[in-house]
Amino acid sequence: MKSSLSLRARFIIAAGVMIVVVIALTLLVNRAILSNTVTQNLDARIDTQIDLLQNAIRPDGRVENANLRLLPHFQNAPLQWGWRVESDGALQAYGAVLDPGRVVWKSGDGAAIHTGTIYTGIGRSRAGVEMHVRRKDVVLHNHLYRITVFAPRQLVVEAMDAAITPTQVALALMSVALLVVAYLQLFYSLKPVFRLRDAVGLVREGRLRRLPGGQPRELAPFAAELNALLDQNEAGLEHARHHVGNLAHGLKTPLATLTLKLAREGASAESRALVAEMARRIDHHLNRARAAARSTGDRASADLGAVARVLSDALHHLHEGKAIAVEDSAAQMLAVDPEDLDEMLGNLLDNACRFSRAHVRLSAQVQGAMVAVMVEDDGPGIPPEAIAQALTLGTRLDESGQGYGLGLGIVGELAQLYGGHLALEPSERMGGLRAVLTLPRRI
């Protein structure tokens, strides 16, 4: 199943998209404002030249150069300005040459006459340069004059580029700063979520019974529901434990009575063995139910070294002449119930003692959140092809000994209930069998 994006990634992506959209809209609006401002500035300069031309027209219709002041832009090439004064078919011009037939007026048209009104248009010079055109019709000395002044449109573009570049740099830096601020804000805002996650992990490990209070308003209902679920599970677990105890009492008492009755009546050894096997199987499944209940509730704690030393002392008396060595590495705390650990280690050490020649060794090795408990002996070992059979519940490889083949099967199932496992392999150090029991470490 494909994993979905984390909340952090979703927030950063959403913030990035929003910042890009806002920056793009800001650039568009800023460009429109700048274009309007630059165009108005150019219009004001052109209108100044129109007023100067209007004041320089003599009564005979000629433009008096002595009274005319041209703006410096009229002498700048190649982006040269230009002007035209038309009256009664006469034309006076200076600077760039405008093509009147290629002017597109934004308001009115080229033929309409409205004295005192200034029209704006876009045209081209004879050299092909796009021009920004302003025109005014005035009546002077009883004659109609059309004054036209035009400037290269590129001046507007250059002014906009000069103004927009610093703005773009500033907006780019601002977008980076906003992303950094958004990430810092996200990190601060999600800290309660991370603390709640860590608290759930502590509850799962058994180091906390309930989630702590004082959660933010948005997380408080979620934490309350989790605590209610924990309380409900604990109540159901206690109820299950009670019924398991009742079941154990209800089954063991009749079986014990049946065992005594068979003994008094002189029943065959096979019948008594069958009853004993039934009792052992019932004990196995009751222990399994008990361990399952523990594994879903509060995790207990067991000292591996202490349990191993107690068992080694007891087995030393049962198996005389067998030396059981518990190494210092066994000083580990395990997240299992002490009774379950006693049962698992007891089975492994008892098997090792029964099949060893003289020595049994117990050691441990930390493997992350787990601990590998190793029980080795110097006995004959088990052929590799028989290992799977040895771990099967109810299967015995040695038919001459006592027991019903439940020991290793019980150990394996109990280990699985705690998230661990049991493995059998040859012991390179001692030459016999090595049983590796992996169980969770108490952190």
C-alpha positions as CSV (number, residue, x, y, z in Angstrom):
1,M,0.0,0.0,0.0
2,K,1.4,3.3,-1.0
3,S,2.0,5.6,2.0
4,S,0.3,9.0,1.9
5,L,2.0,12.3,2.4
6,S,2.7,13.3,6.0
7,L,1.0,16.3,7.5
8,R,4.2,18.2,7.4
9,A,4.7,17.6,3.7
10,R,1.1,18.5,2.9
11,F,1.4,21.8,4.9
12,I,4.7,22.7,3.2
13,I,3.4,21.9,-0.3
14,A,0.1,23.9,0.4
15,A,2.1,26.8,1.8
16,G,4.5,26.7,-1.2
17,V,1.6,26.7,-3.7
18,M,-0.2,29.6,-1.9
19,I,3.0,31.6,-1.7
20,V,3.7,31.1,-5.4
21,V,0.1,32.1,-6.3
22,V,0.2,35.2,-4.1
23,I,3.7,36.2,-5.5
24,A,2.4,35.7,-9.1
25,L,-0.7,37.8,-8.4
26,T,1.4,40.5,-6.7
27,L,3.7,40.6,-9.7
28,L,0.8,41.0,-12.1
29,V,-0.8,43.7,-10.1
30,N,2.5,45.4,-9.5
31,R,3.3,45.3,-13.2
32,A,-0.1,46.8,-14.1
33,I,0.4,49.6,-11.5
34,L,3.9,50.3,-12.8
35,S,2.7,50.3,-16.4
36,N,0.0,52.8,-15.6
37,T,2.4,55.0,-13.6
38,V,5.2,55.0,-16.2
39,T,2.7,55.7,-19.0
40,Q,1.2,58.6,-17.0
41,N,4.7,60.0,-16.5
42,L,5.5,59.8,-20.2
43,D,2.1,61.4,-21.0
44,A,2.9,64.3,-18.7
45,R,6.3,64.9,-20.4
46,I,4.7,64.7,-23.9
47,D,1.9,67.1,-22.8
48,T,4.5,69.5,-21.6
49,Q,6.0,69.5,-25.1
50,I,2.6,70.0,-26.7
51,D,2.1,73.1,-24.5
52,L,5.5,74.4,-25.6
53,L,4.7,73.9,-29.2
54,Q,1.3,75.6,-28.8
55,N,3.0,78.7,-27.3
56,A,5.6,78.8,-30.1
57,I,3.0,79.1,-33.0
58,R,3.1,82.6,-34.6
59,P,0.1,84.4,-36.1
60,D,1.3,83.4,-39.6
61,G,1.1,79.7,-38.6
62,R,4.8,79.1,-38.4
63,V,6.5,77.6,-35.3
64,E,8.9,80.1,-33.9
65,N,12.1,78.1,-33.1
66,A,13.4,80.9,-30.9
67,N,10.4,80.5,-28.6
68,L,10.4,76.7,-28.8
69,R,12.1,74.6,-26.2
70,L,12.6,71.0,-27.1
71,L,12.9,68.3,-24.4
72,P,16.3,66.5,-24.5
73,H,14.7,63.3,-25.8
74,F,14.2,64.8,-29.2
75,Q,17.9,64.7,-29.9
76,N,18.5,61.1,-28.5
77,A,19.0,58.5,-31.2
78,P,17.9,55.8,-32.0
79,L,15.0,56.2,-29.6
80,Q,14.2,59.7,-31.0
81,W,11.1,61.6,-30.2
82,G,9.2,63.6,-32.8
83,W,6.5,66.3,-33.3
84,R,4.1,67.5,-36.0
85,V,2.1,70.7,-36.4
86,E,-0.6,70.6,-39.1
87,S,-2.8,73.5,-40.3
88,D,-4.7,74.1,-43.5
89,G,-2.6,71.4,-45.3
90,A,0.7,72.8,-44.1
91,L,3.0,70.5,-42.1
92,Q,5.9,71.3,-39.8
93,A,7.7,68.4,-38.2
94,Y,10.9,67.7,-36.3
95,G,12.6,64.5,-35.1
96,A,11.3,61.0,-35.9
97,V,8.9,60.8,-38.8
98,L,5.5,59.3,-37.8
99,D,3.3,57.3,-40.2
100,P,-0.1,58.8,-39.6
101,G,-1.9,56.0,-41.3
102,R,-0.6,53.4,-38.8
103,V,-1.8,55.2,-35.6
104,V,-4.5,53.4,-33.6
105,W,-6.3,55.8,-31.3
106,K,-7.4,54.5,-27.9
107,S,-10.2,57.1,-27.8
108,G,-11.9,58.9,-30.6
109,D,-10.5,58.5,-34.1
110,G,-8.0,60.2,-36.3
111,A,-10.6,62.4,-38.2
112,A,-12.6,63.7,-35.2
113,I,-11.9,67.2,-34.1
114,H,-12.4,68.2,-30.4
115,T,-10.4,71.2,-29.6
116,G,-8.7,71.2,-26.2
117,T,-8.9,67.4,-25.9
118,I,-5.8,65.3,-25.9
119,Y,-6.0,61.9,-27.6
120,T,-3.7,58.9,-27.0
121,G,-2.7,56.3,-29.6
122,I,-0.2,53.7,-30.6
123,G,1.6,54.1,-34.0
124,R,4.8,53.5,-35.8
125,S,7.5,55.7,-37.2
126,R,8.7,55.4,-40.8
127,A,11.7,53.5,-39.3
128,G,9.4,50.9,-37.8
129,V,9.7,52.0,-34.2
130,E,6.6,51.6,-32.1
131,M,5.5,55.0,-30.9
132,H,3.4,56.3,-28.0
133,V,1.4,59.2,-29.6
134,R,-0.4,62.2,-28.0
135,R,-2.5,64.6,-30.1
136,K,-4.3,67.9,-29.4
137,D,-6.4,70.1,-31.6
138,V,-6.3,73.8,-30.8
139,V,-7.6,77.0,-32.4
140,L,-5.1,79.8,-32.6
141,H,-5.3,83.1,-34.6
142,N,-8.5,81.9,-36.1
143,H,-6.9,78.7,-37.5
144,L,-7.2,75.1,-36.4
145,Y,-3.9,73.5,-35.5
146,R,-3.3,69.8,-34.8
147,I,-0.3,69.3,-32.6
148,T,1.1,65.7,-32.4
149,V,4.0,64.6,-30.2
150,F,5.2,61.0,-30.1
151,A,7.9,59.0,-28.2
152,P,9.2,55.5,-28.6
153,R,7.0,53.0,-26.8
154,Q,10.2,51.2,-25.7
155,L,10.8,53.9,-23.1
156,V,7.8,52.6,-21.2
157,V,9.1,49.0,-21.4
158,E,12.6,50.0,-20.2
159,A,11.3,52.0,-17.3
160,M,9.0,49.1,-16.3
161,D,11.9,46.6,-16.5
162,A,14.1,48.9,-14.4
163,A,11.5,49.2,-11.8
164,I,10.2,45.6,-11.8
165,T,13.6,43.8,-11.5
166,P,14.2,45.0,-7.9
167,T,10.6,44.1,-7.0
168,Q,11.0,40.6,-8.4
169,V,14.2,40.1,-6.4
170,A,12.5,41.4,-3.2
171,L,9.5,39.1,-3.8
172,A,11.7,36.1,-4.4
173,L,13.5,36.7,-1.1
174,M,10.2,37.3,0.6
175,S,8.9,33.9,-0.7
176,V,11.9,32.1,0.7
177,A,11.5,33.9,4.0
178,L,7.8,33.0,4.1
179,L,8.6,29.3,3.4
180,V,11.1,29.3,6.3
181,V,8.6,31.0,8.6
182,A,5.9,28.5,7.5
183,Y,8.2,25.6,8.3
184,L,9.2,27.0,11.7
185,Q,5.5,27.6,12.4
186,L,4.7,24.1,11.3
187,F,7.4,22.6,13.5
188,Y,6.1,24.6,16.5
189,S,2.5,23.7,15.8
190,L,3.1,20.0,15.4
191,K,5.1,19.6,18.6
192,P,2.0,18.6,20.6
193,V,1.2,16.0,18.0
194,F,4.8,14.5,18.3
195,R,4.5,14.6,22.1
196,L,1.2,12.7,21.8
197,R,2.7,10.2,19.5
198,D,5.6,9.6,21.9
199,A,3.1,9.2,24.8
200,V,1.1,6.6,22.8
201,G,4.4,4.7,22.3
202,L,5.1,4.8,26.1
203,V,1.6,3.5,26.7
204,R,2.2,0.6,24.3
205,E,5.5,-0.2,26.0
206,G,3.8,-0.2,29.4
207,R,5.8,2.8,30.7
208,L,2.6,4.9,30.9
209,R,-0.9,3.7,31.8
210,R,-2.8,6.7,30.3
211,L,-2.1,9.6,28.0
212,P,-1.2,12.8,29.9
213,G,-3.6,15.6,30.1
214,G,-3.0,19.2,29.2
215,Q,-3.3,18.6,25.4
216,P,-4.2,21.5,23.0
217,R,-7.8,22.1,22.4
218,E,-7.8,20.3,19.1
219,L,-6.0,17.2,20.4
220,A,-7.8,17.0,23.8
221,P,-10.9,15.1,22.5
222,F,-8.6,12.7,20.6
223,A,-6.5,12.0,23.7
224,A,-9.7,11.6,25.8
225,E,-11.0,9.0,23.4
226,L,-7.8,7.1,23.5
227,N,-7.8,7.1,27.3
228,A,-11.4,5.9,27.2
229,L,-10.4,3.1,24.9
230,L,-7.5,2.2,27.2
231,D,-9.9,2.0,30.1
232,Q,-12.3,-0.1,28.2
233,N,-9.5,-2.5,27.1
234,E,-8.2,-2.7,30.7
235,A,-11.7,-3.5,32.0
236,G,-12.2,-6.2,29.3
237,L,-8.8,-7.6,30.0
238,E,-9.5,-7.9,33.7
239,H,-12.8,-9.6,32.8
240,A,-11.0,-12.1,30.6
241,R,-8.4,-12.8,33.2
242,H,-11.2,-13.6,35.7
243,H,-12.8,-16.0,33.3
244,V,-9.5,-17.7,32.5
245,G,-9.1,-18.3,36.2
246,N,-12.6,-19.7,36.5
247,L,-11.9,-21.9,33.5
248,A,-8.7,-23.2,35.0
249,H,-10.4,-24.0,38.3
250,G,-13.3,-25.6,36.6
251,L,-11.1,-27.9,34.5
252,K,-8.2,-28.7,36.8
253,T,-10.4,-29.9,39.7
254,P,-12.3,-32.6,37.7
255,L,-9.1,-33.7,36.1
256,A,-7.3,-34.0,39.4
257,T,-10.2,-36.0,40.7
258,L,-10.2,-38.2,37.7
259,T,-6.5,-38.8,38.1
260,L,-6.9,-39.9,41.7
261,K,-9.9,-42.1,40.8
262,L,-7.9,-43.8,38.0
263,A,-5.0,-44.4,40.4
264,R,-7.4,-46.0,43.1
265,E,-9.1,-48.1,40.5
266,G,-5.8,-49.4,39.2
267,A,-6.4,-48.1,35.7
268,S,-3.8,-48.8,33.0
269,A,-0.7,-46.7,32.6
270,E,-1.9,-45.7,29.2
271,S,-5.2,-44.3,30.6
272,R,-3.3,-42.3,33.3
273,A,-0.9,-41.0,30.7
274,L,-3.8,-39.8,28.5
275,V,-5.3,-37.9,31.5
276,A,-1.9,-36.4,32.3
277,E,-1.5,-35.3,28.7
278,M,-5.0,-33.7,28.8
279,A,-4.0,-31.8,31.9
280,R,-0.7,-30.7,30.4
281,R,-2.5,-29.5,27.2
282,I,-5.1,-27.6,29.3
283,D,-2.2,-26.0,31.2
284,H,-0.6,-25.0,28.0
285,H,-3.7,-23.3,26.5
286,L,-4.5,-21.6,29.8
287,N,-1.0,-20.3,30.0
288,R,-1.2,-19.1,26.4
289,A,-4.5,-17.3,27.1
290,R,-2.9,-15.8,30.2
291,A,0.2,-14.6,28.2
292,A,-2.0,-13.2,25.5
293,A,-3.9,-11.2,28.0
294,R,-0.7,-9.8,29.5
295,S,0.8,-9.0,26.1
296,T,-2.3,-6.8,25.3
297,G,-2.3,-5.1,28.7
298,D,0.4,-3.4,30.8
299,R,3.8,-4.8,29.9
300,A,5.5,-6.4,32.9
301,S,9.2,-6.5,33.6
302,A,11.4,-9.4,34.2
303,D,15.1,-9.6,35.2
304,L,16.6,-12.2,32.8
305,G,19.8,-12.7,34.9
306,A,17.8,-13.2,38.2
307,V,15.4,-15.7,36.6
308,A,18.2,-17.6,34.9
309,R,20.2,-17.9,38.2
310,V,17.2,-19.3,40.1
311,L,16.5,-21.8,37.4
312,S,20.1,-22.9,37.1
313,D,20.2,-23.6,40.9
314,A,17.1,-25.6,40.7
315,L,18.1,-27.6,37.6
316,H,21.6,-28.3,39.1
317,H,19.9,-30.4,41.7
318,L,17.7,-32.2,39.2
319,H,20.5,-32.9,36.7
320,E,23.5,-33.8,38.9
321,G,26.8,-33.6,37.2
322,K,25.6,-30.9,34.7
323,A,27.2,-27.5,35.0
324,I,25.0,-24.5,34.0
325,A,26.9,-21.2,33.4
326,V,25.0,-17.9,33.3
327,E,27.1,-15.3,31.6
328,D,27.2,-11.6,32.7
329,S,25.6,-10.6,29.4
330,A,22.4,-12.1,30.7
331,A,21.9,-9.1,33.0
332,Q,19.0,-7.7,30.9
333,M,15.5,-6.4,31.7
334,L,12.9,-8.0,29.4
335,A,9.3,-6.7,28.8
336,V,7.7,-10.0,29.6
337,D,5.9,-11.4,32.6
338,P,8.3,-13.1,35.1
339,E,6.2,-16.3,35.2
340,D,6.2,-16.6,31.4
341,L,9.9,-16.0,31.3
342,D,10.4,-18.7,34.0
343,E,8.4,-21.1,31.9
344,M,10.2,-20.4,28.7
345,L,13.7,-20.5,30.2
346,G,12.8,-23.5,32.3
347,N,11.9,-25.5,29.3
348,L,15.0,-24.5,27.3
349,L,17.4,-25.1,30.2
350,D,15.8,-28.4,31.1
351,N,16.0,-29.7,27.5
352,A,19.7,-28.5,27.4
353,C,20.5,-30.3,30.7
354,R,18.8,-33.5,29.6
355,F,20.7,-33.7,26.3
356,S,24.0,-32.2,27.3
357,R,27.1,-34.1,28.2
358,A,28.4,-31.9,31.0
359,H,28.0,-28.2,30.2
360,V,25.1,-25.7,29.5
361,R,25.7,-22.0,28.9
362,L,23.2,-19.1,28.9
363,S,24.0,-15.7,27.4
364,A,22.2,-12.7,25.9
365,Q,22.8,-10.2,23.2
366,V,20.9,-6.9,22.7
367,Q,19.5,-6.5,19.1
368,G,17.9,-3.1,19.0
369,A,14.6,-3.2,20.8
370,M,14.9,-7.0,21.3
371,V,17.2,-9.3,23.3
372,A,18.4,-12.6,21.9
373,V,18.6,-15.2,24.8
374,M,20.9,-18.1,23.9
375,V,20.9,-21.4,25.6
376,E,23.7,-23.8,24.4
377,D,24.8,-27.3,25.3
378,D,27.6,-29.7,24.4
379,G,25.2,-32.5,23.6
380,P,24.7,-34.3,20.2
381,G,22.5,-31.5,18.8
382,I,19.7,-31.9,16.3
383,P,20.1,-32.5,12.6
384,P,19.1,-29.4,10.5
385,E,16.4,-31.3,8.8
386,A,14.7,-32.1,12.1
387,I,14.7,-28.6,13.5
388,A,11.2,-27.7,12.1
389,Q,9.8,-30.9,13.6
390,A,11.3,-30.2,17.0
391,L,9.5,-26.8,17.1
392,T,6.1,-28.4,16.3
393,L,3.8,-28.6,19.3
394,G,3.3,-32.2,20.5
395,T,6.2,-33.7,18.4
396,R,9.1,-35.5,20.2
397,L,12.4,-36.5,18.6
398,D,13.4,-38.6,21.6
399,E,10.7,-41.2,22.2
400,S,12.7,-42.8,25.1
401,G,12.5,-39.9,27.5
402,Q,9.5,-38.5,29.4
403,G,7.2,-35.8,28.3
404,Y,4.7,-35.3,25.5
405,G,6.6,-33.0,23.1
406,L,5.0,-29.7,24.4
407,G,8.0,-27.9,25.8
408,L,9.6,-26.3,22.8
409,G,6.2,-25.7,21.2
410,I,5.0,-23.8,24.3
411,V,8.2,-21.7,24.4
412,G,7.7,-20.8,20.7
413,E,4.1,-19.8,21.1
414,L,4.8,-17.8,24.3
415,A,7.6,-15.9,22.5
416,Q,5.3,-15.1,19.5
417,L,2.7,-13.6,21.9
418,Y,5.4,-11.1,23.0
419,G,6.4,-10.3,19.4
420,G,9.5,-12.6,19.6
421,H,10.4,-16.0,18.3
422,L,12.4,-19.2,19.0
423,A,15.0,-20.6,16.7
424,L,17.2,-23.7,16.9
425,E,20.6,-24.0,15.4
426,P,24.0,-25.7,15.9
427,S,26.2,-24.3,18.6
428,E,29.6,-23.4,17.1
429,R,31.0,-22.6,20.5
430,M,29.9,-25.8,22.4
431,G,29.2,-28.3,19.6
432,G,25.7,-29.1,20.6
433,L,22.4,-27.3,20.1
434,R,21.8,-23.6,20.5
435,A,18.3,-22.3,21.2
436,V,17.9,-18.6,20.5
437,L,14.9,-17.1,22.2
438,T,14.2,-13.5,21.1
439,L,12.1,-11.3,23.4
440,P,11.4,-7.6,23.7
441,R,13.8,-5.5,25.8
442,R,12.5,-3.4,28.6
443,I,13.5,0.2,27.7
